[in-house]
């Protein structure tokens, strides 16, 4: 462990001393500044959610900018940490000592990731300050002075300290400036969130009887913060990709690999995932309710539920057809377990559906295509019906055939890192709260991907000739 931390510390210092490190930070800050003046054309103004109107486009472009800058920075830093040291034979000094190669890879990864996360934290603060300021929708709009003063003061102070220490003490300007900028911009962000545009700490009273609310509670956006954390997790994964690629490739090819994983990871669901599960829904549920209160669990044989679709069924549905339902239009993750559909002819002998020997199933017992209503019932000889994950609810898709699984596409979809899981922007813009359980699953997925790519990096580095 001490050896790993020593390698990580040296790698971190080397990373933050690179001019490209500070350049990427400043470019991201300039991009955020320009975005506040160029995203006033989103059309369709709404007040719902943590962001609305033009600020939705601001959040979209800003978070994408941070994602892209973080990916490029991970590739640059990882190349310097691994590939360049291998080419210059400096890594031979480390591996010739009693230091195992896996320790070197892990130490390099920890150093690279720490440096990149510090940079991403600074970029995220630029984004939060931009959102706190809001989009400049017209030339006559007043500037948000607290945001402007605090952000520019933090940046100017960091540059002044970097120049001073470089001139008088010989310290690295990129390292001093970037390491000073991070805590200063974090402090500026928190300070800007605590006050309003008029420097007040409490909200204004608009109507008699209103209670003033601290500005920090109004300005702090928990869902946006979670989206930022999720994107940071994706960048941590790309750091592992960069380290693995840099054990064998140079800077240009490492950049190509990182950018390729970035693009493919964001497009894996529409390109590959949509072919893994195939099904065609007959409609979307508008309302679902049990026929009687004792049928509320829909788990037992004889339970009946009435379903109202948002529109008439897209296919011909007949009495006796089997029923499945789930939250996705392609039939992925159905809430109904596997079962064998019954013979439709037996629906004329309803009493036979519950005789001994009848396997559990779910069938359509009534259908009104014009009204878009159908009734479904659990049947079978046993007391327990078909296993279900939950009862049907509004927004679920209804199917009359089981989902077909393409094993080849499923394996490819599972192997390729799905970075779309880390992109929570759609949920934020649509005012859909991201549960903490989902966030925990994202972080677990991040840990699994990091472990997989670090394992690959160790395998590639073990057989690499560094002499």
C-alpha positions, 0 to 999 in steps of 0.5 A, a space after each residue: 500500500 505505501 508503494 502504491 500511494 507513492 506511485 500515485 502521488 508522483 503520478 498526480 504531481 506529474 499530471 497537474 504539472 502538464 500545461 494541457 491540464 490547465 489549458 483544458 480547465 481554462 477552455 472548459 471555463 471559457 466554454 461555460 461562459 460562452 454557453 450562457 450567451 449562446 443557448 437562448 434559443 431552446 424554444 418552449 419555455 416551461 417552469 417544471 423541474 430544477 431547470 427550465 426553458 433555456 437553462 435546459 439547453 445550458 445544462 445539456 451543453 455544459 454537462 456534455 462539455 465537461 464529459 468531453 473535456 474529462 475524457 480528453 484529459 484522461 487520455 492525455 494524463 494517462 499517456 504521460 503516466 504510462 506510455 511516455 514512461 515506457 518509451 523513455 525507459 523510466 518505468 524500468 527503474 520502478 519495475 526493476 526494484 521489488 515492485 510488482 507490475 500490478 502495483 505500478 498499474 494501480 498506483 498510476 491509475 489512482 494518480 491519474 484518476 485523482 488528477 482528473 477528478 480534481 479537474 472535473 470538480 473544477 469544471 463542474 463548479 464552472 457549470 454550476 456557476 453558469 446555471 446559477 447565473 442563467 442564460 442571457 436571453 437578451 442584451 438588456 438582461 442584467 448580469 448576476 453580479 454575485 456569480 460574476 464577481 465570485 467566479 472571476 475573483 477565484 480565477 484571477 486570484 488563482 492566476 496571480 498566485 500561480 504567477 507569483 509562486 512561479 516567479 519568486 519560488 520557481 514553482 510550476 505555474 500549471 500545478 500551482 494555478 490549477 491546484 489553487 483554482 480548485 478550492 477557490 472555485 468550490 468556495 466561490 460556488 458555495 458562496 454564490 449559491 448562498 446569495 441571490 442576484 441582489 446579495 440577499 441571503 433570504 428569498 423575497 416575500 412575494 405575497 403576504 404570509 410567505 416565509 423567507 427561505 434561505 437562498 442556498 435551499 433555492 439555488 442548490 439543485 440535488 438532481 443536477 448534483 447527482 447527474 454531475 456525480 454520475 458523469 464523474 463516474 463515467 470519466 473515472 471509467 474512462 481513466 481506467 480505459 486510458 491507463 489500459 490503452 496507454 500500456 500498449 499504445 502511444 498518445 494519439 492511439 490512446 486518444 482514439 481508443 478513449 474517444 471510441 469507447 466514449 462514442 460507442 459507450 454512449 451509443 451502445 443502447 440504440 446501436 446494439 441494445 435495441 436488438 437484444 430484446 424484440 417485442 411489439 407492444 399493443 399499447 401503453 397503460 393509462 390506468 390499471 386497477 383490480 376488479 375487486 379489492 382482494 385482487 390487488 396483488 394480482 398474484 393468485 389464480 383467479 385475480 382479475 385486473 382491468 386495464 385502460 390503454 392510452 389508445 386503441 390496441 395496435 394489434 388485433 387482440 382476442 379473448 384468450 390471448 396471453 398477456 405480458 407487461 413491462 416498463 420498456 417498449 421493446 419488452 426488456 425487463 418484463 414484470 411477468 414471469 415465463 409461462 406457457 400460453 393456454 389454448 384459446 379454444 378452452 376459454 369457452 370452458 372457463 371452468 376448465 381453466 382452474 381444473 387440476 393440471 392447468 399450468 398458471 397463465 395470464 389471459 385476456 378475458 374481455 376486450 373493447 378495441 374501440 375504448 382501448 380497455 381489456 380485462 386480464 385474469 390469472 388462471 391455473 390449478 394452483 393457488 399461486 398464479 404466474 410470478 410477477 414483479 409487480 402489478 401493472 401501472 400507468 406507463 407500462 407497455 402491454 404485450 401479447 407475445 413473449 419477448 425474443 432475446 438475441 443472445 449475440 446482441 445481448 452479449 455484445 451489449 453487456 460487454 461494451 461499457 454502457 456510458 448511457 447509464 451515467 447520463 442522467 440529464 434526460 431525467 433531470 430535464 423531465 423532472 423525474 427524480 433519480 432514486 438513491 438506489 439507482 445512483 448506488 447501482 450506477 456507482 456499483 456498475 462504475 466499480 465493476 467497469 474500473 475493475 475490469 479495465 484495470 485487470 486488462 491493464 495489468 494483463 497488457 502490462 505484465 507482458 510488455 517489454 520495458 527494458 
